[in-house]
Each structure stands twice: as C-alpha cells, then as structure tokens.
Amino acid sequence: MSDTPAHWTVRHFSQANPAGSGCDSVPALLRRLADSIEALGPAGIQDVLMGWSEMTEHGPWWSGTVYFHLPEDA
C-alpha cells in the first residue's frame, strides 16, 4: 500500500466574478484568473475551465477553475 499524498494529484482553485453587475463579464474573469495564475509563480498549468453556474438578472455568472502543478509536486 502506498503513502497518502499531502495534496491532490493536481492542485486547483476556482474563482468567480463578484455577484451583481459585471458578473457576466468574461474579460473580467480572464483578468482575475490571469492575476491569480501569475501569483502562483513557477506553476505548470494543466487546464483552465470556464463556465457559468446560474443565470442572474445581470446575465450568466461566470467562474473558472485552474488546474496546476507546482515544482515541489514532482
């Protein structure tokens, strides 16, 4: 039997635009995700998924999930 890892095989985080006016802005979400990816430092990005979870009075409420590896995960 192998040891249980201290983290998931692939790390991930999710972000959404703030609720309310602007929640439907894809460019705003892409900027938020890009800022968070840059803050990770030397991470290897495996995948970025985007979608919307609910329709609001302002339009679709967008969110994104980033899957990544850090150098120490090797």
Order of alpha helices (4+ residues) and beta strands (2+ residues): beta-alpha-beta-beta
